[in-house]
């Protein structure tokens, strides 16, 4: 019965995603272009971060975000650690989730949803357990249940537990609740490692978490 309700809701969810994302993107165009101009200055012309990510059923797509880190390398040609490459302006737009605005394009064209498990690195696919792979049973989202329940401050196991909860309970009221909590977190940012300018550690499987 629950799966039937989810299947009935999915076309409504897609329609909602398209309309809301299109309207939101149009309304945010002034901010979009302003951020583009500032990033072009701070990043010496590099504005967007585009990376392959697994989407629904593991299908690969290219996610679009504003670029918050520069490409500085060490003497061996290797990229410097994340905390050394995040620019001051990058820290600011991460804090207020402005770096996520370009993902509305991914939503409009149907690769993502407004709400769903966050699309993680393609390299992580080989480390997922069978249960963790179920996070790809839902279209990836700009925001999600894990993002409003700790984001970067919780463990990978907790993130996956939140993702699977969402997959098993997809519905209008849960989506609206997540969107409302997301707006609250944007206005009153917490749970983001902006003080240390760090990102989440690389996931290498549940047995190696924390290594």
MDTraj code that builds the backbone (N, CA, C; nanometers):
import mdtraj as md
import numpy as np

residues = "UNK UNK UNK UNK UNK UNK UNK UNK UNK UNK UNK UNK UNK UNK UNK UNK UNK UNK UNK UNK UNK UNK UNK UNK UNK UNK UNK UNK UNK UNK UNK UNK UNK UNK UNK UNK UNK UNK UNK UNK UNK UNK UNK UNK UNK UNK UNK UNK UNK UNK UNK UNK UNK UNK UNK UNK UNK UNK UNK UNK UNK UNK UNK UNK UNK UNK UNK UNK UNK UNK UNK UNK UNK UNK UNK UNK UNK UNK UNK UNK UNK UNK UNK UNK UNK UNK UNK UNK UNK UNK UNK UNK UNK UNK UNK UNK UNK UNK UNK UNK UNK UNK UNK UNK UNK UNK UNK UNK UNK UNK UNK UNK UNK UNK UNK UNK UNK UNK UNK UNK UNK UNK UNK UNK UNK UNK UNK UNK UNK UNK UNK UNK UNK UNK UNK UNK UNK UNK UNK UNK UNK UNK UNK UNK UNK UNK UNK UNK UNK UNK UNK UNK UNK UNK UNK UNK UNK UNK UNK UNK UNK UNK UNK UNK UNK UNK UNK UNK UNK UNK UNK UNK UNK UNK UNK UNK UNK UNK UNK UNK UNK UNK UNK UNK UNK UNK UNK UNK UNK UNK UNK UNK UNK UNK UNK UNK UNK UNK UNK UNK UNK UNK UNK UNK UNK UNK UNK UNK UNK UNK UNK".split()
xyz = np.array([
    [0.0830, -0.1205, 0.0000],
    [0.0000, 0.0000, 0.0000],
    [0.0869, 0.1261, 0.0000],
    [0.1940, 0.1260, 0.0833],
    [0.2822, 0.2408, 0.0909],
    [0.3503, 0.2664, -0.0431],
    [0.3981, 0.1583, -0.1084],
    [0.4640, 0.1738, -0.2382],
    [0.3669, 0.2269, -0.3430],
    [0.2405, 0.1863, -0.3363],
    [0.1402, 0.2373, -0.4297],
    [0.1220, 0.3876, -0.4135],
    [0.1188, 0.4333, -0.2884],
    [0.1037, 0.5756, -0.2614],
    [0.2244, 0.6530, -0.3145],
    [0.3442, 0.5951, -0.2969],
    [0.4653, 0.6600, -0.3460],
    [0.4604, 0.6722, -0.4982],
    [0.4207, 0.5648, -0.5670],
    [0.4140, 0.5665, -0.7128],
    [0.3121, 0.6685, -0.7631],
    [0.2018, 0.6832, -0.6914],
    [0.1009, 0.7822, -0.7283],
    [0.1554, 0.9238, -0.7100],
    [0.2387, 0.9427, -0.6066],
    [0.2906, 1.0752, -0.5745],
    [0.4014, 1.1202, -0.6696],
    [0.4781, 1.0281, -0.7248],
    [0.5965, 1.0645, -0.8031],
    [0.5669, 1.1586, -0.9212],
    [0.4618, 1.1363, -1.0017],
    [0.4330, 1.2335, -1.1095],
    [0.3983, 1.3716, -1.0549],
    [0.3298, 1.3744, -0.9400],
    [0.2976, 1.5030, -0.8764],
    [0.4254, 1.5704, -0.8294],
    [0.5155, 1.4903, -0.7746],
    [0.6439, 1.5417, -0.7267],
    [0.7238, 1.6032, -0.8417],
    [0.7247, 1.5367, -0.9570],
    [0.7983, 1.5882, -1.0728],
    [0.7393, 1.7203, -1.1209],
    [0.6072, 1.7291, -1.1266],
    [0.5411, 1.8524, -1.1685],
    [0.5738, 1.9651, -1.0709],
    [0.5674, 1.9353, -0.9415],
    [0.5991, 2.0323, -0.8368],
    [0.7444, 2.0783, -0.8502],
    [0.8356, 1.9820, -0.8703],
    [0.9776, 2.0145, -0.8863],
    [0.9986, 2.1126, -1.0017],
    [0.9376, 2.0816, -1.1162],
    [0.9589, 2.1632, -1.2363],
    [0.9074, 2.3055, -1.2160],
    [0.7837, 2.3186, -1.1701],
    [0.7222, 2.4504, -1.1547],
    [0.7962, 2.5337, -1.0499],
    [0.8197, 2.4760, -0.9335],
    [0.8838, 2.5508, -0.8245],
    [1.0282, 2.5868, -0.8599],
    [1.1015, 2.4942, -0.9216],
    [1.2410, 2.5207, -0.9580],
    [1.2507, 2.6293, -1.0644],
    [1.1623, 2.6240, -1.1629],
    [1.1638, 2.7242, -1.2694],
    [1.1336, 2.8632, -1.2138],
    [1.0300, 2.8724, -1.1319],
    [0.9936, 3.0022, -1.0728],
    [1.1052, 3.0530, -0.9816],
    [1.1592, 2.9632, -0.8981],
    [1.2655, 3.0021, -0.8059],
    [1.3897, 3.0484, -0.8803],
    [1.4256, 2.9761, -0.9872],
    [1.5444, 3.0127, -1.0641],
    [1.5270, 3.1505, -1.1278],
    [1.4087, 3.1779, -1.1808],
    [1.3812, 3.3092, -1.2412],
    [1.3920, 3.4190, -1.1360],
    [1.3347, 3.3944, -1.0182],
    [1.3397, 3.4939, -0.9107],
    [1.4825, 3.5172, -0.8607],
    [1.5649, 3.4113, -0.8667],
    [1.7022, 3.4225, -0.8159],
    [1.8034, 3.4640, -0.9228],
    [1.7569, 3.4921, -1.0441],
    [1.8490, 3.5288, -1.1519],
    [1.9411, 3.6456, -1.1158],
    [1.8904, 3.7517, -1.0502],
    [1.9824, 3.8608, -1.0125],
    [2.0954, 3.8129, -0.9215],
    [2.0613, 3.7279, -0.8227],
    [2.1644, 3.6732, -0.7330],
    [2.2555, 3.5797, -0.8103],
    [2.1973, 3.5003, -0.9009],
    [2.2745, 3.4069, -0.9830],
    [2.3832, 3.4803, -1.0613],
    [2.3453, 3.5871, -1.1287],
    [2.4417, 3.6619, -1.2101],
    [2.5425, 3.7371, -1.1233],
    [2.4987, 3.7856, -1.0079],
    [2.5907, 3.8538, -0.9171],
    [2.6977, 3.7581, -0.8666],
    [2.6548, 3.6381, -0.8235],
    [2.7503, 3.5383, -0.7762],
    [2.8450, 3.4980, -0.8891],
    [2.7923, 3.4827, -1.0103],
    [2.8772, 3.4493, -1.1259],
    [2.9876, 3.5525, -1.1440],
    [2.9507, 3.6798, -1.1365],
    [3.0489, 3.7878, -1.1549],
    [3.1534, 3.7864, -1.0447],
    [3.1106, 3.7681, -0.9206],
    [3.2045, 3.7685, -0.8085],
    [3.2970, 3.6471, -0.8128],
    [3.2429, 3.5321, -0.8496],
    [3.3266, 3.4120, -0.8593],
    [3.4253, 3.4234, -0.9747],
    [3.3841, 3.4854, -1.0834],
    [3.4755, 3.5053, -1.1960],
    [3.5954, 3.5879, -1.1516],
    [3.5720, 3.6809, -1.0587],
    [3.6812, 3.7637, -1.0054],
    [3.7661, 3.6849, -0.9062],
    [3.7015, 3.6210, -0.8075],
    [3.7748, 3.5498, -0.7026],
    [3.8450, 3.4247, -0.7540],
    [3.7845, 3.3578, -0.8534],
    [3.8404, 3.2328, -0.9051],
    [3.9122, 3.2498, -1.0386],
    [3.9394, 3.3724, -1.0736],
    [4.0105, 3.4028, -1.1985],
    [3.9395, 3.3440, -1.3201],
    [3.8076, 3.3601, -1.3223],
    [3.7304, 3.3191, -1.4386],
    [3.6543, 3.1891, -1.4244],
    [3.6876, 3.1075, -1.3258],
    [3.6210, 2.9784, -1.3082],
    [3.5001, 2.9942, -1.2164],
    [3.3808, 2.9715, -1.2706],
    [3.2569, 2.9997, -1.1971],
    [3.1857, 2.8742, -1.1488],
    [3.1787, 2.7711, -1.2350],
    [3.0975, 2.6542, -1.2047],
    [3.1823, 2.5314, -1.1720],
    [3.1294, 2.4510, -1.0806],
    [3.1856, 2.3212, -1.0469],
    [3.0928, 2.2174, -1.1081],
    [3.1434, 2.1393, -1.2021],
    [3.0628, 2.0370, -1.2691],
    [3.1289, 1.9017, -1.2467],
    [3.0520, 1.8064, -1.1954],
    [3.1094, 1.6759, -1.1620],
    [3.0085, 1.5647, -1.1882],
    [3.0578, 1.4491, -1.2290],
    [2.9730, 1.3319, -1.2503],
    [2.9237, 1.2793, -1.1152],
    [2.7937, 1.2557, -1.1045],
    [2.7356, 1.2009, -0.9825],
    [2.6317, 1.0945, -1.0194],
    [2.6151, 0.9917, -0.9347],
    [2.5102, 0.8918, -0.9587],
    [2.3731, 0.9486, -0.9226],
    [2.2770, 0.9272, -1.0114],
    [2.1419, 0.9727, -0.9853],
    [2.0474, 0.8570, -0.9612],
    [1.9244, 0.8705, -1.0095],
    [1.8239, 0.7663, -0.9924],
    [1.8723, 0.6360, -1.0526],
    [1.8634, 0.5275, -0.9741],
    [1.9089, 0.3940, -1.0151],
    [2.0581, 0.3912, -1.0497],
    [2.1323, 0.4881, -0.9980],
    [2.2766, 0.4910, -1.0214],
    [2.3172, 0.5503, -1.1543],
    [2.2205, 0.6007, -1.2324],
    [2.2530, 0.6594, -1.3625],
    [2.3346, 0.7862, -1.3421],
    [2.4451, 0.7973, -1.4156],
    [2.5368, 0.9096, -1.3980],
    [2.4859, 1.0346, -1.4702],
    [2.4937, 1.1478, -1.4015],
    [2.4632, 1.2768, -1.4621],
    [2.5684, 1.3770, -1.4139],
    [2.5656, 1.4961, -1.4670],
    [2.6622, 1.5982, -1.4276],
    [2.5940, 1.7038, -1.3419],
    [2.6361, 1.7112, -1.2167],
    [2.5796, 1.8086, -1.1243],
    [2.6469, 1.9438, -1.1479],
    [2.5696, 2.0522, -1.1300],
    [2.6202, 2.1876, -1.1494],
    [2.6099, 2.2637, -1.0181],
    [2.7214, 2.3180, -0.9719],
    [2.7225, 2.3995, -0.8515],
    [2.8131, 2.5202, -0.8770],
    [2.7998, 2.6213, -0.7932],
    [2.8966, 2.7296, -0.7979],
    [3.0271, 2.6797, -0.7375],
    [3.1375, 2.7202, -0.7938],
    [3.2688, 2.6738, -0.7500],
    [3.3146, 2.7543, -0.6291],
    [3.3359, 2.6867, -0.5178],
    [3.3739, 2.7547, -0.3940],
    [3.5218, 2.7389, -0.3605],
    [3.5942, 2.6567, -0.4385],
    [3.7361, 2.6348, -0.4140],
    [3.8174, 2.6687, -0.5385],
    [3.9391, 2.7181, -0.5162],
    [4.0282, 2.7430, -0.6292],
    [4.1024, 2.6144, -0.6668],
    [4.1892, 2.6220, -0.7641],
    [4.2606, 2.5035, -0.8129],
    [4.4099, 2.5070, -0.7784],
    [4.4432, 2.5652, -0.6660],
    [4.5840, 2.5753, -0.6272],
    [4.6430, 2.4369, -0.5997],
    [4.7653, 2.4169, -0.6465],
    [4.8335, 2.2876, -0.6323],
    [4.9674, 2.3030, -0.5624],
    [5.0176, 2.1905, -0.5096],
    [5.1478, 2.1938, -0.4434],
    [5.2593, 2.1783, -0.5462],
    [5.3810, 2.1668, -0.4995],
    [5.4968, 2.1593, -0.5887],
    [5.4983, 2.0328, -0.6731],
    [5.4185, 1.9321, -0.6337],
    [5.4114, 1.8064, -0.7085],
    [5.2934, 1.8037, -0.8053],
    [5.2212, 1.9152, -0.8127],
    [5.1079, 1.9227, -0.9038],
    [4.9790, 1.8682, -0.8471],
    [4.9780, 1.8302, -0.7180],
    [4.8568, 1.7774, -0.6539],
    [4.7750, 1.8921, -0.5958],
    [4.6424, 1.8786, -0.6028],
    [4.5566, 1.9811, -0.5434],
    [4.5826, 1.9927, -0.3938],
    [4.5835, 2.1150, -0.3435],
    [4.5999, 2.1371, -0.2005],
    [4.4754, 2.0868, -0.1272],
    [4.4844, 2.0615, 0.0050],
    [4.3662, 2.0186, 0.0814],
    [4.2512, 2.1176, 0.0671],
    [4.1294, 2.0653, 0.0804],
    [4.0102, 2.1489, 0.0637],
    [4.0165, 2.2763, 0.1464],
    [4.0564, 2.2646, 0.2735],
    [4.0539, 2.3803, 0.3629],
    [4.1487, 2.4902, 0.3177],
    [4.2468, 2.4570, 0.2342],
    [4.3410, 2.5567, 0.1830],
    [4.2955, 2.6151, 0.0503],
    [4.1917, 2.5546, -0.0096],
    [4.1461, 2.6007, -0.1404],
    [4.0121, 2.6730, -0.1380],
    [3.9390, 2.6623, -0.0266],
    [3.8120, 2.7331, -0.0174],
    [3.8392, 2.8822, -0.0022],
    [3.7812, 2.9610, -0.0903],
    [3.8016, 3.1053, -0.0865],
    [3.7092, 3.1684, 0.0179],
    [3.7429, 3.2905, 0.0654],
    [3.6533, 3.3577, 0.1608],
    [3.5117, 3.3739, 0.1063],
    [3.5005, 3.4086, -0.0217],
    [3.3670, 3.4214, -0.0805],
    [3.3010, 3.2848, -0.0937],
    [3.3814, 3.1817, -0.1204],
    [3.3292, 3.0464, -0.1268],
    [3.2715, 3.0033, 0.0069],
    [3.3388, 3.0399, 0.1149],
    [3.2889, 3.0097, 0.2491],
    [3.1537, 3.0764, 0.2727],
    [3.1424, 3.2006, 0.2283],
    [3.0181, 3.2760, 0.2456],
    [2.9025, 3.2110, 0.1709],
    [2.9239, 3.1775, 0.0420],
    [2.8115, 3.1231, -0.0346],
    [2.7772, 2.9811, 0.0098],
    [2.8752, 2.9084, 0.0671],
    [2.8432, 2.7766, 0.1245],
    [2.7572, 2.7930, 0.2484],
    [2.7920, 2.8910, 0.3310],
    [2.7195, 2.9117, 0.4562],
    [2.5712, 2.9346, 0.4308],
    [2.5402, 3.0095, 0.3256],
    [2.4009, 3.0411, 0.2950],
    [2.3460, 2.9577, 0.1786],
    [2.4181, 2.8491, 0.1439],
    [2.3737, 2.7531, 0.0418],
    [2.3524, 2.8158, -0.0951],
    [2.4172, 2.9289, -0.1222],
    [2.4046, 2.9911, -0.2535],
    [2.4738, 2.9088, -0.3610],
    [2.5698, 2.8248, -0.3201],
    [2.6403, 2.7409, -0.4180],
    [2.5484, 2.6357, -0.4796],
    [2.4317, 2.6139, -0.4171],
    [2.3389, 2.5128, -0.4669],
    [2.2454, 2.5652, -0.5763],
    [2.2409, 2.6980, -0.5967],
    [2.1450, 2.7561, -0.6917],
    [2.1511, 2.6926, -0.8303],
    [2.2709, 2.6706, -0.8892],
    [2.2746, 2.6117, -1.0245],
    [2.2103, 2.4738, -1.0344],
    [2.1966, 2.4032, -0.9210],
    [2.1339, 2.2713, -0.9254],
    [1.9867, 2.2783, -0.9627],
    [1.9285, 2.3979, -0.9542],
    [1.7906, 2.4134, -1.0000],
    [1.7805, 2.3781, -1.1481],
    [1.8897, 2.3987, -1.2222],
    [1.8919, 2.3595, -1.3635],
    [1.8820, 2.2080, -1.3747],
    [1.9555, 2.1354, -1.2869],
    [1.9462, 1.9892, -1.2846],
    [1.8042, 1.9432, -1.2553],
    [1.7353, 2.0174, -1.1683],
    [1.5974, 1.9813, -1.1331],
    [1.5039, 2.0084, -1.2504],
    [1.5192, 2.1235, -1.3134],
    [1.4320, 2.1616, -1.4241],
    [1.4379, 2.0598, -1.5374],
    [1.5584, 2.0083, -1.5668],
    [1.5715, 1.9134, -1.6781],
    [1.5463, 1.7686, -1.6352],
    [1.5137, 1.7491, -1.5055],
    [1.4695, 1.6177, -1.4598],
    [1.5766, 1.5254, -1.4047],
    [1.6993, 1.5725, -1.3888],
    [1.8052, 1.4875, -1.3357],
    [1.8007, 1.4778, -1.1832],
    [1.7458, 1.5807, -1.1199],
    [1.7368, 1.5853, -0.9746],
    [1.5961, 1.6264, -0.9334],
    [1.5711, 1.6163, -0.8037],
    [1.4471, 1.6636, -0.7440],
    [1.4835, 1.7730, -0.6431],
    [1.3864, 1.8511, -0.6031],
    [1.4138, 1.9486, -0.4976],
    [1.4501, 1.8770, -0.3684],
    [1.3829, 1.7652, -0.3430],
    [1.4049, 1.6893, -0.2194],
    [1.4405, 1.5455, -0.2522],
    [1.5444, 1.4950, -0.1892],
    [1.5875, 1.3567, -0.2096],
    [1.7251, 1.3370, -0.1488],
    [1.7780, 1.2167, -0.1498],
    [1.9136, 1.1933, -0.1000],
    [2.0141, 1.2745, -0.1823],
    [2.1098, 1.3370, -0.1166],
    [2.2084, 1.4158, -0.1889],
    [2.2904, 1.3263, -0.2824],
    [2.3179, 1.3717, -0.4048],
    [2.4011, 1.2921, -0.4962],
    [2.5470, 1.2985, -0.4519],
    [2.6049, 1.1843, -0.4227],
    [2.7420, 1.1787, -0.3724],
    [2.8390, 1.1461, -0.4858],
    [2.9652, 1.1320, -0.4528],
    [3.0683, 1.1068, -0.5536],
    [3.0455, 0.9744, -0.6266],
    [3.0824, 0.9708, -0.7521],
    [3.0713, 0.8491, -0.8315],
    [3.1587, 0.7383, -0.7739],
    [3.2746, 0.7761, -0.7167],
    [3.3686, 0.6774, -0.6628],
    [3.3103, 0.5985, -0.5453],
    [3.2095, 0.6545, -0.4782],
    [3.1527, 0.5887, -0.3606],
    [3.0728, 0.4639, -0.3957],
    [3.0297, 0.4530, -0.5214],
    [2.9428, 0.3424, -0.5607],
    [3.0000, 0.2059, -0.5229],
    [3.1299, 0.1885, -0.5392],
    [3.1917, 0.0583, -0.5127],
    [3.1979, 0.0257, -0.3637],
    [3.1755, 0.1257, -0.2779],
    [3.1851, 0.1034, -0.1336],
    [3.0497, 0.0820, -0.0663],
    [2.9391, 0.1063, -0.1388],
    [2.8079, 0.0938, -0.0772],
    [2.7724, -0.0527, -0.0510],
    [2.7044, -0.0735, 0.0598],
    [2.6441, -0.2046, 0.0830],
    [2.5170, -0.2122, -0.0008],
    [2.4581, -0.3303, -0.0101],
    [2.3343, -0.3459, -0.0865],
    [2.2241, -0.2566, -0.0305],
    [2.2196, -0.2467, 0.1014],
    [2.1185, -0.1631, 0.1662],
    [2.1435, -0.0155, 0.1368],
    [2.2689, 0.0272, 0.1430],
    [2.3016, 0.1671, 0.1165],
    [2.2728, 0.2066, -0.0280],
    [2.2831, 0.1102, -0.1202],
    [2.2545, 0.1378, -0.2608],
    [2.1090, 0.1776, -0.2820],
    [2.0224, 0.1427, -0.1866],
    [1.8806, 0.1763, -0.2010],
    [1.8567, 0.3271, -0.2005],
    [1.9556, 0.4042, -0.1584],
    [1.9403, 0.5503, -0.1611],
    [1.9191, 0.5992, -0.3044],
    [1.9601, 0.5164, -0.4024],
    [1.9427, 0.5528, -0.5428],
    [1.8067, 0.5103, -0.5974],
    [1.7195, 0.4600, -0.5109],
    [1.5835, 0.4275, -0.5534],
    [1.4980, 0.5532, -0.5638],
    [1.5517, 0.6650, -0.5152],
    [1.4834, 0.7938, -0.5269],
    [1.5728, 0.8891, -0.6056],
    [1.5128, 0.9819, -0.6746],
    [1.5901, 1.0808, -0.7489],
    [1.6672, 1.1675, -0.6494],
    [1.7940, 1.1988, -0.6750],
    [1.8720, 1.2808, -0.5811],
    [1.8143, 1.4205, -0.5682],
    [1.8357, 1.4813, -0.4526],
    [1.7759, 1.6106, -0.4256],
    [1.8749, 1.7221, -0.3981],
    [1.8279, 1.8459, -0.4157],
    [1.9067, 1.9639, -0.3795],
    [1.9193, 1.9697, -0.2276],
    [1.8134, 1.9301, -0.1599],
    [1.8157, 1.9169, -0.0151],
    [1.7537, 1.7820, 0.0202],
    [1.7694, 1.7411, 0.1452],
    [1.7178, 1.6103, 0.1839],
    [1.7024, 1.5962, 0.3335],
    [1.6532, 1.4805, 0.3748],
    [1.6285, 1.4538, 0.5157],
    [1.7586, 1.4589, 0.5963],
    [1.8677, 1.4112, 0.5376],
    [1.9970, 1.4165, 0.6071],
    [2.0463, 1.5601, 0.6208],
    [2.0170, 1.6441, 0.5205],
    [2.0651, 1.7820, 0.5226],
    [1.9973, 1.8654, 0.6308],
    [1.8740, 1.8317, 0.6654],
    [1.8048, 1.9070, 0.7702],
    [1.8181, 1.8383, 0.9057],
    [1.8961, 1.7300, 0.9094],
    [1.9181, 1.6578, 1.0348],
    [2.0677, 1.6405, 1.0639],
    [2.1434, 1.7462, 1.0370],
    [2.2843, 1.7415, 1.0743],
    [2.3820, 1.7765, 0.9654],
    [2.3475, 1.7471, 0.8405],
    [2.4320, 1.7788, 0.7248],
    [2.5753, 1.7294, 0.7452],
    [2.6735, 1.8183, 0.7573],
    [2.8138, 1.7771, 0.7660],
    [2.8575, 1.7331, 0.9049],
    [2.7685, 1.7459, 1.0039],
    [2.8091, 1.7157, 1.1407],
    [2.7750, 1.5742, 1.1840],
    [2.7106, 1.4963, 1.0978],
    [2.6738, 1.3594, 1.1341],
    [2.7604, 1.2593, 1.0570],
    [2.7625, 1.1366, 1.1039],
    [2.8457, 1.0335, 1.0418],
    [2.7848, 0.9862, 0.9110],
    [2.8649, 0.9145, 0.8317],
    [2.8139, 0.8565, 0.7083],
    [2.6993, 0.7599, 0.7366],
    [2.7120, 0.6799, 0.8423],
    [2.6058, 0.5839, 0.8753],
    [2.4748, 0.6563, 0.9040],
    [2.4826, 0.7683, 0.9746],
    [2.3628, 0.8454, 1.0040],
    [2.3047, 0.9063, 0.8764],
    [2.3917, 0.9552, 0.7889],
    [2.3455, 1.0104, 0.6618],
    [2.2668, 0.9060, 0.5818],
    [2.3255, 0.7852, 0.5709],
    [2.2598, 0.6804, 0.4936],
    [2.1279, 0.6380, 0.5581],
    [2.1244, 0.6363, 0.6906],
    [2.0005, 0.6013, 0.7604],
    [1.8909, 0.7033, 0.7282],
    [1.9271, 0.8307, 0.7261],
    [1.8304, 0.9352, 0.6913],
    [1.7871, 0.9229, 0.5449],
    [1.8825, 0.8923, 0.4564],
    [1.8496, 0.8762, 0.3138],
    [1.7502, 0.7627, 0.2937],
    [1.7750, 0.6507, 0.3609],
    [1.6865, 0.5348, 0.3443],
    [1.5499, 0.5605, 0.4067],
    [1.5471, 0.6364, 0.5150],
    [1.4180, 0.6743, 0.5734],
    [1.3366, 0.7520, 0.4703],
    [1.4035, 0.8440, 0.4010],
    [1.3324, 0.9229, 0.3004],
    [1.2827, 0.8346, 0.1869],
    [1.3684, 0.7464, 0.1381],
    [1.3299, 0.6575, 0.0282],
    [1.2050, 0.5771, 0.0644],
    [1.1958, 0.5347, 0.1897],
    [1.0838, 0.4511, 0.2340],
    [0.9598, 0.5309, 0.2727],
    [0.9735, 0.6644, 0.2811],
    [0.8603, 0.7458, 0.3275],
    [0.8339, 0.8665, 0.2374],
    [0.8711, 0.8566, 0.1109],
    [0.8490, 0.9683, 0.0186],
    [0.7021, 1.0089, 0.0180],
    [0.6778, 1.1374, 0.0313],
    [0.5412, 1.1863, 0.0304],
    [0.5390, 1.3380, 0.0332],
    [0.4249, 1.3950, 0.0024],
    [0.4111, 1.5399, -0.0063],
    [0.4433, 1.6083, 0.1261],
    [0.3875, 1.5583, 0.2347],
    [0.4059, 1.6260, 0.3630],
    [0.5514, 1.6195, 0.4101],
    [0.6187, 1.5069, 0.3833],
    [0.7596, 1.4969, 0.4198],
    [0.8419, 1.5937, 0.3348],
    [0.8121, 1.6027, 0.2050],
    [0.8842, 1.6957, 0.1184],
    [0.8645, 1.8401, 0.1639],
    [0.7412, 1.8761, 0.1957],
    [0.7134, 2.0127, 0.2407],
    [0.7831, 2.0421, 0.3731],
    [0.7882, 1.9423, 0.4607],
    [0.8564, 1.9604, 0.5889],
    [1.0057, 1.9844, 0.5672],
    [1.0658, 1.9056, 0.4776],
    [1.2090, 1.9198, 0.4498],
    [1.2381, 2.0558, 0.3867],
    [1.1532, 2.0992, 0.2934],
    [1.1735, 2.2289, 0.2297],
    [1.1623, 2.3420, 0.3315],
    [1.0653, 2.3319, 0.4233],
    [1.0480, 2.4349, 0.5261],
    [1.1698, 2.4391, 0.6191],
    [1.2193, 2.3207, 0.6579],
    [1.3367, 2.3154, 0.7451],
    [1.4615, 2.3653, 0.6726],
    [1.4666, 2.3419, 0.5406],
    [1.5797, 2.3893, 0.4618],
    [1.5835, 2.5413, 0.4586],
    [1.4690, 2.6031, 0.4378],
    [1.4609, 2.7496, 0.4382],
    [1.5055, 2.8041, 0.5739],
    [1.4617, 2.7379, 0.6805],
    [1.5013, 2.7801, 0.8152],
    [1.6520, 2.7719, 0.8324],
    [1.7132, 2.6645, 0.7824],
    [1.8574, 2.6468, 0.7974],
    [1.9363, 2.7439, 0.7108],
    [1.8799, 2.7841, 0.5962],
    [1.9468, 2.8840, 0.5128],
    [1.9460, 3.0197, 0.5827],
    [1.8331, 3.0527, 0.6442],
    [1.8218, 3.1804, 0.7137],
    [1.9003, 3.1816, 0.8443],
    [1.9079, 3.0656, 0.9100],
    [1.9829, 3.0530, 1.0354],
    [2.0805, 2.9366, 1.0225],
    [2.1888, 2.9566, 0.9446],
    [2.2810, 2.8457, 0.9106],
    [2.3481, 2.7836, 1.0310],
    [2.3411, 2.6498, 1.0346],
    [2.4101, 2.5680, 1.1341],
    [2.4548, 2.4402, 1.0637],
    [2.5329, 2.3587, 1.1346],
    [2.5703, 2.2250, 1.0861],
    [2.6532, 2.2282, 0.9575],
    [2.7188, 2.3404, 0.9300],
    [2.8067, 2.3488, 0.8144],
    [2.9452, 2.3844, 0.8645],
    [3.0461, 2.3140, 0.8146],
    [3.1817, 2.3337, 0.8647],
    [3.2486, 2.4573, 0.8048],
    [3.1846, 2.5720, 0.8150],
    [3.2419, 2.6918, 0.7558],
    [3.3538, 2.7478, 0.8418],
    [3.3525, 2.7213, 0.9710],
    [3.4580, 2.7735, 1.0562],
    [3.5919, 2.7097, 1.0227],
    [3.5905, 2.5791, 0.9982],
    [3.7137, 2.5085, 0.9670],
    [3.7360, 2.4975, 0.8164],
    [3.6325, 2.5387, 0.7363],
    [3.6398, 2.5284, 0.5906],
    [3.6680, 2.3866, 0.5447],
    [3.6125, 2.2877, 0.6141],
    [3.6358, 2.1491, 0.5780],
    [3.5123, 2.0884, 0.5151],
    [3.5342, 1.9850, 0.4367],
    [3.4241, 1.9086, 0.3794],
    [3.4210, 1.7716, 0.4455],
    [3.3174, 1.6933, 0.4146],
    [3.3076, 1.5593, 0.4710],
    [3.4247, 1.4730, 0.4257],
    [3.4654, 1.3800, 0.5134],
    [3.5730, 1.2879, 0.4785],
    [3.5288, 1.1957, 0.3652],
    [3.6257, 1.1415, 0.2919],
    [3.5971, 1.0507, 0.1808],
    [3.5383, 0.9217, 0.2353],
    [3.4275, 0.8760, 0.1765],
    [3.3630, 0.7531, 0.2219],
    [3.4319, 0.6321, 0.1596],
    [3.4745, 0.5365, 0.2441],
    [3.5431, 0.4169, 0.1951],
    [3.4757, 0.2891, 0.2456],
    [3.3470, 0.2979, 0.2704],
    [3.2747, 0.1817, 0.3184],
    [3.2489, 0.1919, 0.4674],
    [3.1429, 0.1272, 0.5131],
    [3.1039, 0.1356, 0.6524],
    [3.2097, 0.0831, 0.7471],
    [3.2843, -0.0200, 0.7055],
    [3.3850, -0.0791, 0.7928],
    [3.5079, 0.0079, 0.8104],
    [3.5227, 0.1081, 0.7189],
    [3.6396, 0.1932, 0.7258],
    [3.6028, 0.3353, 0.7638],
    [3.4792, 0.3570, 0.8063],
    [3.4359, 0.4908, 0.8381],
    [3.5233, 0.5502, 0.9472],
    [3.5598, 0.6743, 0.9245],
    [3.6425, 0.7428, 1.0221],
    [3.7893, 0.7267, 0.9975],
    [3.8293, 0.6441, 0.8968],
    [3.9708, 0.6262, 0.8703],
    [4.0264, 0.7416, 0.7907],
])
top = md.Topology()
chain = top.add_chain()
for i, resn in enumerate(residues, 1):
    res = top.add_residue(resn, chain, resSeq=i)
    for name in ("N", "CA", "C"):
        top.add_atom(name, md.element.get_by_symbol(name[0]), res)
traj = md.Trajectory(xyz[None], top)
